[in-house]
């Protein structure tokens, strides 16, 4: 995953997450489905490295997503996708954050990890060193750069998110889909670079800890329609 976006409104207990996964187009994967039943965790599956690039704990109502560092993973590093799944399987967002303080972060390829629900948001990294920060901002854009460094996509993405901050829920999927499909700029949100590029996109909405919307485009969002992902029936716990 190379671009993670979030729109947070804690007063309204509302969260929207939008993400483009940039990857080698030949890398095998499966679209979002129930990866674990207890607790129920929904996400896509990386068939090569294992784990997921974006996963949602339906029972606890929190989201975990990852972006890779530009340097990639050295041989022998553990799967960053497995770390996403391990965190998403925790019983709560605080428990997922606590897990990250216990793992050997240096054993994974360089990552930026976003963990959030409708009440709080955290970002964790192991590049250039292990670090976990709580985020207070309403608009989040996470790319491949070290934490605190603006990239060619993150700053424009944050500006593009600003108009949708107070948008109605019914308007959010279309607004976020347009943003994810944007080709403007030297480093656009939707990438087409031959053997590497944007291979899928996700839009997820939560209200009061409940996933209300989960849409997935199984290809570049500029030319692939977002379709609803079936959710297992509630209650989840």
Secondary structure, 3 states (H helix, E strand, C coil): CCEEEEEEECCCCEEEEEEEEEEECCCCEEEEEEEEECCEEEEEEECCCCCCCEEEECCCCEEEEEEECCCCCCCCCECHHHHHHHHHCCCCHHHHHHHHHHCCHHHECCEEEEEECCCCEEEEECCCCCEEEEECCCEEEECCCCCCCCCCCHHHHHHHHHCCCCCCHHHHHHHHHHHHCCCCCCCCCCCEECCEEEEEEEEEEEECCEEEEEEEECCCCCCCCCEECCCCCCCCC
